[in-house]
Amino acid sequence: MAALVAIAAGTVGILTKGGRTLGPKFVGVERLARLKNPSFLTQPPGPGSQLYVVQKGGLIRIIANDHLAARPFLDIRPLVSSHGVRGDPGMNSVAFPPDYHRSGVFYVAYTDHAGSLVVASYRRSPADPLVADPASGHAILRISEPSPAHHGGLMAFGPDGHLYVTTGDGEPAGTGGTDAQDTQLLLGKVLRIDPTPTGYSIPAGNPFTAGGGRGEVWAYGLRNPRGISFDRVSGTVAIADSGENRFEEIDLLPVDKSRGANFGWPAFEAFAPFRGGISRQTTVQPALAYRHGPGCAVAGGFVVRDPRLAHIRGREIYGDYVFGDYCTGRLYGFRPRAGRRVGKQRSFRLGLRYVTALGQDNQRRIYAVTERGPARKGKATLGSVYLLVPERSEIPG
């Protein structure tokens, strides 16, 4: 079990040495917005620079020109069950298909008041591209959950154009039920579907279309996925899965090898046996796992492809997978290596709190989302959206 190695990051002014300008030395953050309980950030494909931020209570907000728009893009708060900070229910994510610029159709995942995980379609307003029509909603997938915990609900369109949906096992903490191993159920899985405004179809090539499980299931054996992302350069998919009471894990493997993959829960929690009952050789082992205390809940991230974060002196992170943790408030990174142990791991001390998600825009810039700030007079403060930036940048010389 590899431990995370802490490396301090800070802000240093531009320096010169031997008549030449030095390049960026550290990774820093720039705050773009403050808002209540943000949980997810993404950007639609196509033209435009707007960022879309999901709030757990049922709002989607827009950040345009580094400013948070006062008017919500979508408001479905009456439909969403949310328990405030650190509660599992709420609105989890939004996903924009490759043809969003033309079709105006997008998809959201949230927990409804019946306790079910819902994936629903919505349409952009024809009169204003920065507003969606809340009356256009249509639930295309509804998954009954056995408890209020571990619903997953993180979504992303893959490089194949299909929608990938993560689902938690829905089990209360401490139970470790076997639903994640049952391929006839949609709990504890990665689903792959082709959504439409009124439903979905099952893509050819899904592992159980000929039998042995539900056709929607792409991979299984997950507890509570808190992130899924694709790296087109390496052809990999990364899934961040929150553990029971000992470990958090990152699963990272080629997309084609994730087809039908069993990630082991609840027989295993990361590398460690939990309930047992299946062979370790039949499961995919994590790329990385870390212990609880001080960590507690992983926030899935991305492989860094932002050219501005390349050539960080002494700590190259371009090509690293960067993720966060809720309790430590830190971001971490490691270098994926096909068929080998991960490369050197790092911790970036950026002074964040309560990291719930990382986001990425069309220019591959990476953002950190914090659910709240430090409490003041016993009350939680607003969360924030931060952009990762290089410190001590190159300047023409």
Order of alpha helices (4+ residues) and beta strands (2+ residues): beta-beta-beta-beta-beta-beta-beta-beta-beta-beta-alpha-beta-beta-beta-beta-beta-beta-beta-beta-beta-beta-beta-beta-beta-beta-beta-beta-beta-beta-beta-beta-beta-beta-beta
